[in-house]
Amino acid sequence: FRVYREAKTGVYDYVASIAYDSLSEYHDYTSDPNTTSYKYKLALVDTCGAVSGMSDFHSTIHLQSSNGNFQWTLYDIQNAGNPVSFYRIYRDDNNAGTFLPISSTIPGGNSTYTDVNYLSYPKAKYRVDVNWTIKCTPTRNQVNTTRSNIKSSAAAISVEEWTQNNTIQLYPNPTTEAVTIELPAGYKKYELQVYDMLGQLVYSETLATAGVSGEILTKQIDVSSFRKGIYTVSVQTEKGNAYKKLTIQ
């Protein structure tokens, strides 16, 4: 099988080949679901090397948020009508990795939701789950849902956060084995977290210092076991948050 991703309207670029006898799933770690939705198509390659025409596209879901108001792109399958029975919003109240539904079923043609309790959960993360009117049965197990990217309830970056962003350094970036994080000076505690492209926490550590002005703290992380792709490094201090992108090749 060949996998293609839309690069321009109606134009699909080849991204990967999957053996016919392997697990019939593909994870695209070169895309970033936090920035936009994507459309994918498949083609078949026969034993003579001839490539078939492309399948109808399937599109992913991109979730956006603004102060508790959520909007997402509709899950879509080309020439299939509306494949969605309903959407449902899930919330991880304390960024602990446990998502629970907070909405009733949302009709498949709707794409907005407001969390009226948004301000009560400043550390929360959100995602949209889809219940299909169709079924997909890859070689591993039956699948009847898909999920959006994960959005944080954190407010827009403040002036303090912009200042910290400018003082955090990641090197080498891109990397393959390890990355060194150079943290801003003058803070007593640093909450260091790394998230993958799906918003899943893959690394977490708390670092403490004396808070001496001018004392720059460095931390090296072994990322050799991480999948290739784009990650978000989050640094939280007593005065705010900062975020950097990390590319693992």
C-alpha positions as a printed Julia matrix, in Angstrom:
249×3 Matrix{Float64}:
   0.0    0.0     0.0
   1.06   3.57   -0.64
  -0.06   6.43    1.6
  -0.56   9.93    0.21
  -1.23  13.24    1.99
  -2.79  16.33    0.44
  -0.15  19.04   -0.11
  -2.25  21.47   -2.16
  -5.94  21.41   -2.98
  -6.5   18.13   -4.83
  -2.75  17.39   -5.04
  -1.47  14.45   -2.98
   2.17  13.72   -2.16
   3.5   10.23   -1.42
   4.48   9.85    2.25
   4.96   6.12    2.95
   4.66   2.5     1.82
   3.13  -0.22    4.02
   3.65  -3.93    3.36
   0.42  -5.78    2.57
   0.97  -8.3     5.39
   1.79  -5.72    8.1
  -0.65  -4.09   10.53
  -3.06  -2.11    8.37
  -2.47   1.19   10.14
  -0.12   4.09    9.47
   1.02   6.83   11.88
   2.18   9.99   10.12
   4.8   11.49   12.42
   5.83  14.08    9.82
   2.54  15.97   10.21
   1.46  18.16   13.13
  -2.22  17.7    14.08
  -2.01  20.76   16.33
  -1.72  23.1    13.34
  -4.31  21.9    10.81
  -6.34  18.95    9.56
  -5.01  16.61    6.86
  -6.47  14.52    4.05
  -5.07  11.1     3.14
  -5.51   8.64    0.29
  -4.28   5.1    -0.38
  -3.12   3.34   -3.53
  -2.31  -0.31   -4.16
   0.87  -1.69   -5.68
   0.52  -5.12   -7.32
   3.18  -7.82   -7.65
   4.27  -6.35  -11.0
   4.85  -2.93   -9.46
   1.83  -1.28  -11.08
   0.2    1.4    -8.93
  -3.59   1.67   -8.78
  -5.62   4.84   -8.72
  -6.01   6.56   -5.37
  -8.82   5.86   -2.94
 -11.29   8.44   -1.68
  -9.77  10.7     0.95
 -10.24  10.53    4.72
  -9.66  13.76    6.64
  -8.51  14.24   10.23
 -10.02  16.51   12.89
  -8.37  19.75   14.0
  -9.6   21.13   17.34
  -9.2   24.81   18.25
 -10.11  26.58   21.48
 -10.64  30.12   22.72
 -11.52  30.71   26.38
 -13.7   27.63   26.65
 -15.21  27.9    23.18
 -14.21  24.94   21.03
 -14.44  24.51   17.28
 -13.23  21.66   15.08
 -13.05  20.63   11.46
 -15.55  17.94   10.55
 -14.34  14.39   10.03
 -14.94  13.67    6.36
 -14.72  10.77    3.91
 -14.9   11.6     0.23
 -18.14  10.51   -1.5
 -19.44   8.9     1.7
 -21.98  11.42    2.94
 -21.66  12.21    6.63
 -19.74   9.32    8.28
 -20.2   10.74   11.8
 -22.97   9.56   14.11
 -21.96  12.04   16.81
 -19.07  13.95   18.4
 -18.28  14.11   22.1
 -15.98  16.45   24.06
 -13.59  14.92   26.6
 -11.7   16.82   29.31
  -8.62  15.87   31.33
  -9.31  18.06   34.37
  -5.82  18.22   35.88
  -3.56  17.27   32.97
  -3.16  13.8    34.49
  -3.86  11.81   31.33
  -7.42  10.78   32.24
 -10.03  12.06   29.78
 -13.73  11.88   30.69
 -16.72  13.0    28.62
 -18.2   16.39   29.55
 -20.73  16.75   26.74
 -23.76  14.83   25.62
 -23.68  13.55   22.05
 -23.17  16.35   19.5
 -24.78  15.73   16.07
 -22.36  14.84   13.28
 -23.0   18.08   11.39
 -22.13  20.34   14.34
 -18.62  21.56   15.09
 -18.8   23.83   18.16
 -19.06  23.42   21.92
 -18.7   25.72   24.95
 -17.45  24.44   28.3
 -19.29  26.63   30.82
 -16.94  25.36   33.57
 -13.81  26.26   31.64
 -12.43  28.7    34.26
 -12.66  26.04   36.97
 -10.05  23.87   35.23
  -7.0   26.03   34.38
  -4.79  22.97   33.8
  -7.29  21.0    31.73
  -6.78  19.5    28.29
  -9.53  18.75   25.79
 -10.12  16.51   22.79
 -12.99  15.57   20.47
 -13.92  11.93   19.89
 -15.98  10.75   16.93
 -18.45   7.9    16.78
 -18.72   6.69   13.18
 -21.69   5.4    11.24
 -19.16   3.06    9.61
 -16.65   0.51   10.89
 -12.97  -0.02   10.19
 -11.37  -3.39   10.87
  -7.56  -3.28   10.65
  -5.55  -6.4    11.33
  -5.17  -5.51   15.01
  -8.74  -4.84   16.12
 -12.0   -3.16   15.2
 -12.01   0.64   15.2
 -15.2    2.68   15.35
 -13.93   6.06   16.5
 -11.28   8.68   15.78
  -9.89  11.53   17.87
  -8.78  15.1    17.39
  -5.58  16.7    18.57
  -5.45  17.7    22.25
  -5.86  21.35   23.26
  -4.77  22.93   26.53
  -6.99  25.35   28.44
  -3.99  27.6    29.07
  -4.6   31.21   28.15
  -2.71  33.1    25.49
   1.0   33.6    26.14
   1.75  36.64   28.28
   4.64  39.1    28.07
   6.39  37.1    30.79
   5.98  33.92   28.75
   7.32  35.59   25.61
  10.38  36.66   27.6
  10.94  33.09   28.78
  10.45  31.73   25.29
  13.3   33.9    24.1
  15.64  32.64   26.84
  14.99  28.9    26.5
  17.4   27.11   24.19
  17.17  23.59   22.74
  20.2   22.03   21.1
  20.8   20.22   18.91
  17.43  20.78   17.28
  16.63  18.7    15.23
  18.14  15.79   17.15
  18.26  12.0    17.04
  19.77  10.86   20.36
  19.62  13.56   23.04
  18.64  17.19   23.49
  20.01  19.75   25.93
  17.55  22.27   27.33
  18.98  25.55   28.59
  16.55  27.13   31.04
  16.2   30.81   32.02
  17.91  31.96   35.2
  16.39  33.29   38.39
  13.61  30.77   39.11
  13.48  28.31   42.0
  11.45  25.55   40.35
  10.97  24.37   36.79
   8.25  21.96   35.65
   9.68  20.41   32.5
   7.31  18.47   30.23
   7.52  17.09   26.69
   4.41  16.34   24.61
   4.17  14.42   21.36
   2.16  15.54   18.32
  -1.01  13.99   19.75
  -0.69  16.0    22.94
   0.33  12.98   25.01
   2.81  13.57   27.83
   5.98  11.57   27.09
   8.41  13.11   29.6
   8.04  15.01   32.87
  10.48  16.21   35.51
  10.63  18.85   38.23
  13.91  20.72   38.63
  14.81  22.91   41.63
  17.54  25.54   42.04
  18.49  28.25   44.5
  16.94  30.83   42.2
  20.16  32.79   41.85
  19.99  35.56   39.28
  22.18  34.75   36.29
  22.38  31.04   37.13
  21.49  29.21   33.9
  20.26  25.65   34.35
  20.82  22.97   31.72
  19.15  19.58   31.43
  19.93  16.82   28.93
  17.17  14.39   27.93
  17.7   11.08   26.15
  15.19  11.01   23.27
  16.63   8.03   21.39
  13.54   5.96   22.19
  11.08   8.66   21.04
   9.36   8.31   17.68
  10.38  10.66   14.9
   8.28  13.79   14.74
   7.6   17.21   16.21
   7.31  17.61   19.98
   6.42  20.48   22.3
   8.69  21.25   25.25
   6.82  23.02   28.06
   8.64  24.84   30.88
   6.57  26.14   33.79
   7.98  28.46   36.45
   6.38  30.44   39.26
   6.01  33.38   36.88
   4.58  31.73   33.8
   4.93  29.16   31.03
   7.07  28.87   27.94
   6.92  26.52   24.96
   9.42  25.38   22.34
   9.19  23.03   19.38
  11.57  20.07   19.22
  12.11  17.96   16.12
  13.3   14.36   16.49
  14.63  12.71   13.35
